[in-house]
Amino acid sequence: MIDLFRPVAEACRVEVAPDQRRPIGVVGAGAIVDLAHLPAYHRGGLRVVGITDIARDRARAVADRHGIERVYSDLDSLLADGEVEVVDVAVPAQAQPGIARRVLAAGRHMLGQKPLALSSATAAELADLAEDNEVVLAVNQQLRFDEGVAAAHRMMELGWLGEITSLAIQVDIWSEWSDWPWMLELDELEVWNHSVHYHDLVRWFLGEPESVYCAAGRTPGQAPRAETRTITTYCFAGGARALVTCNHENAWGDNSATLRLEGNHGAVRGTLGLLYHYPTGRPDTLEVTSDLLPTDGWVPYPVTTRWLPDAFLGPMA
Ligand SMILES: NC(=O)c1ccc[n+]([C@@H]2O[C@H](COP(=O)([O-])OP(=O)(O)OC[C@H]3O[C@@H](n4cnc5c(N)ncnc54)[C@H](O)[C@@H]3O)[C@@H](O)[C@H]2O)c1
């Protein structure tokens, strides 16, 4: 069985060949850039040439911590640096479209944070702008590159589970929204800013659905203005179903975040370790059982890397 895991582990590995490494300029020196983007790029051998943030001192502190040479006074100075080929943007969602328009118009490739925009119309406008300027515009949907998730996907591709019948992602956690004061003011919160990762996974595993239904709710006394709990169901041609539930107001100390994928010959079940204690987290878990393999019940797959920071190399790669 250990030998059978080899192609799974190989499929999870993300590497950037030296001739594919483009110099990066970063916009935003907030928590996620500090904790995830920059450590992941360092591990992947990518070069960050400079950084900018409207909070200059934060940009300077992050640059010092990660050995980044240049701190630009603003976006114009970053775009004036001919060495920057890819602009990595990680700012509050409200600010991203304005930055994206300037980056794309300057003919630079851009990796934006999720959500790309706060309306589909703006997102489509940015996609058109990228096409017109012949540059790549990508969104940081890095959960696909989290090892536990990527391994589950590879097991599915290898046929270990047979025909897929269901995917369930169930997250019940406490989220400290006040760490992102700008999120407290958004009119729509949970899907755009959190479970967008799970909705990306549903489409990665199962493709385009025939129908999607989502119900959202708030909790009395919660800090954010918008929804903090959502339940989404997907129906697919052929009968497969998916469920995404996410509650961020679990005040009772028993965070859980599980993923379960079932087929007619097997299943995988796992946990998203990051969400048990954000942002330090714990390792993911993943187990597989299959009547096509010598599993004899649930067999653990050895996950050795984490969503944060390791998975963040994936979208940039
Ligand atoms: N797993 C993930 O993919 C993940 C996790 C956390 C956050 N995020 C996303 O990353 C983005 C940043 O999150 P964060 O946790 O770092 O937030 P943060 O509040 O810690 O940092 C945001 C930074 O952006 C800067 N900023 C604001 N407007 C700016 C502008 N116009 N130009 C330059 N800098 C500007 C702020 O000064 C701040 O330093 C958000 O879109 C968030 O949704 C993604």
The ligand as an ORCA input file, in Angstrom:
! r2SCAN-3c Opt
* xyz 0 1
  N      -6.276     31.465      2.424
  C      -6.289     32.618      1.812
  O      -6.231     32.615      0.599
  C      -6.371     33.908      2.561
  C      -6.196     33.962      3.933
  C      -6.247     35.211      4.558
  C      -6.512     36.354      3.798
  N      -6.719     36.244      2.460
  C      -7.016     37.424      1.607
  O      -5.824     38.202      1.446
  C      -6.125     39.573      1.444
  C      -5.335     40.270      2.567
  O      -5.643     39.633      3.800
  P      -4.762     39.861      5.105
  O      -5.149     38.803      6.060
  O      -3.339     39.987      4.755
  O      -5.375     41.250      5.572
  P      -4.675     42.375      6.471
  O      -5.782     43.270      6.890
  O      -3.787     41.757      7.496
  O      -3.708     43.144      5.454
  C      -4.155     43.914      4.383
  C      -3.016     44.853      3.986
  O      -3.391     45.553      2.787
  C      -2.944     46.903      2.929
  N      -3.701     47.726      1.993
  C      -4.989     48.113      2.086
  N      -5.342     48.839      0.992
  C      -4.231     48.919      0.220
  C      -3.952     49.541     -1.018
  N      -4.896     50.210     -1.688
  N      -2.698     49.429     -1.529
  C      -1.735     48.755     -0.872
  N      -1.945     48.138      0.326
  C      -3.185     48.227      0.856
  C      -3.178     47.222      4.394
  O      -2.445     48.353      4.817
  C      -2.720     45.931      5.052
  O      -1.336     45.932      5.342
  C      -7.647     39.675      1.616
  O      -8.248     39.790      0.342
  C      -8.048     38.359      2.230
  O      -9.348     37.940      1.862
  C      -6.643     35.052      1.840
*
